[in-house]
Amino acid sequence: MSVTIADIHAAVEHWAPSGTAQSYDNVGLQIGRSNKSVSKALIALDLTPQVVNEAIETRADLVLTHHPLIFKPLSHLTDTSLVSSMALTLAEHGIALYAAHTNLDAARDGVSFELARILGLSNVEFLGGLKGSVVKLVVFVPTSHIDDVQNAIHAAGGGQIGTYSSCSFSHGGTGQFKPTPSSSPFLGHAAGDLEKVSEVRLEVEVARWQLPRVLSAMIDAHPYEEVAHDIIPVETEFKNAGIGAIGQLSTPTTLGAFLDRVCSVLDNPALRYVGDPSKSIQKVAVCGGSGSDFIQLAQKNDADVYITADVTYHRFFDVLDQEGMPDMALIDAGHYETEKMTEDLLVRWLSTQFPSVQWVKTNSRTSPVKTWTASDV
C-alpha cells in the first residue's frame, strides 16, 4: 500500500502538532496534493535553488524542510523572485513541499532535544512549557453512556498528560432537566415532566488545538440533544510540547572545554559567547535556532550555560550580574549550526515511520551565511 502525503502529515501531526506552532508560522503542506503518493523524499533545513535542483535530479516526490518557503501569502507565482520561482519550479515538476518548523521546535524529541542529545546531555526535559495551551473539559453524561463518551474523548486526543494517555476524573451525581415543547429529549417527552437522571461528571485536560476535534467526538457519542459541558482555562502547561531543552553533562567540565565540544559537534569554529572559560559547568540549557527570548528562562532553571542563536549584542548583557560578571554563560552557536542536525533527525524518524519510502538528506549546505577569516599578513 502506497504512502501518501496525508499519511506523512498525520504522523508528523501526532509527533509535532501544528497547533503548537507559533502564530507567525506557516507549517504543513505548502505545495502539492495531500493524496499524492510518495516513494522518495528529500530532507533539508531550508529550500534553496540547489535543493530544488537536487529534488528534480533525484526524482523526489516530496521535499520536507524545517524552515517554510512560504511564510506569507504570495501575490504572484512567477520566476521574478526567489520564493515564487522555487515554488513554481516545484509545482511544474510535480514535487510537493512540506514544512515542520516551530511545531517541531516545540516537540518532545524535536529540534532542541536533538541538539541536547548530540551535545551529550542526559536527563533532558523541556526548558519551559507552553502556557495557556491547556483547558479542562467538563461534561455531564448519563451513567449508561459514560464509557462511550469517555472513550470517544480519549480517542480524539483528550486526556493526554505527559507520557500518560486516557487520563480523566469522574464523579457521580444527579442531573435534572425539563423538556420544552420544541425539544427532542433522549429521556422523557417534549413538554414533559421534570426528569432526574443518574449522571457522571467527567473531567479531562485537552490541548487547545485538539479541542474542536474532541468536542465533536464528545457530542457525537453523547445521547443528549443538548450536551451540558464547560470549557475552563487552566494554568497547567502542556507537557508534550514546550520551549528548548535542559539537561546535565555526565561529569562537570570547564566552560572552555565545553566550548571546544560545541565547536566540534556543531562544526562551527567560531562562537560568540559570554562567560569565564575556567568556570566549571554541568547543567546546560539549549534552544535550537533563535532563542534569545528564553535567556531568563534558562537563568530561572539555574542553567550554568545556555546555547542558542541569533543573540543580539545587548542581550549578552542580560546574563551579567550587578558587578558586570556573567552569572550564566551564554553561547551563540549559529542558527544553521544549532538546527542542521534536524535533517538527520527527520530522516531517522521518518524512516522508522515509513520504511517503504526512501528518505534522503540533502547534499547541500542550505545556509547562505559564511565566515570570513582574516589572512595572515
C-alpha positions, 0 to 999 in steps of 0.5 A: 500500500502506497504512502501518501502525503496525508499519511506523512502529515498525520504522523508528523501531526501526532509527533509535532502538532501544528497547533503548537506552532507559533502564530507567525508560522506557516507549517504543513503542506505548502505545495502539492496534493495531500493524496499524492503518493510518495516513494522518495523524499528529500530532507533539508533545513531550508529550500534553496535553488540547489535543493530544488535542483537536487529534488528534480535530479533525484526524482523526489516526490516530496521535499520536507524542510524545517524552515517554510518557503512560504511564510506569507501569502504570495501575490504572484507565482512567477520566476521574478523572485526567489520564493515564487520561482522555487515554488513554481519550479516545484509545482511544474515538476510535480514535487510537493513541499512540506514544512515542520518548523516551530511545531517541531521546535516545540516537540518532545524529541524535536529540534532542541532535544536533538541538539541536547542529545548530540551535545551529550546531555542526559536527563533532558526535559523541556526548558519551559512549557507552553502556557495557556495551551491547556483547558479542562473539559467538563461534561455531564453524561448519563451513567449508561453512556459514560464509557462511550463518551469517555472513550470517544474523548480519549480517542480524539486526543483528550486526556493526554498528560505527559507520557500518560494517555486516557487520563480523566476524573469522574464523579457521580451525581444527579442531573435534572432537566425539563423538556420544552415543547420544541425539544427532542429529549433522549429521556422523557417527552417534549413538554414533559415532566421534570426528569432526574437522571443518574449522571457522571461528571467527567473531567479531562485536560485537552490541548487547545488545538485538539479541542474542536476535534474532541468536542465533536467526538464528545457530542457525537457519542453523547445521547443528549440533544443538548450536551451540558459541558464547560470549557475552563482555562487552566494554568497547567502547561502542556507537557508534550510540547514546550520551549528548548531543552535542559539537561546535565553533562555526565561529569562537570567540565570547564566552560572552555572545554565545553566550548571546544565540544560545541565547536566540534559537534556543531562544526562551527569554529567560531562562537560568540559567547559570554562567560569565564572559560575556567568556570566549571559547568554541568547543567546546560540549557539549549534552544535550537535556532533563535532563542534569545527570548528564553535567556531568563528562562534558562537563568530561572532553571539555574542553567550554568550555560545556555546555547542558542542563536541569533543573540543580539549584542545587548542581550549578552548583557542580560546574563551579567550580574550587578558587578558586570560578571556573567552569572550564566554563560551564554553561547551563540552557536549559529542558527544553521549550526544549532538546527542542521542536525534536524535533517538527520533527525527527520530522516531517522524518524521518518524512516522508522515511520515509513520504511517503504519510502526512501528518505534522503538528506540533502547534499547541500549546505542550505545556509547562505551565511559564511565566515570570513577569516582574516589572512595572515599578513 
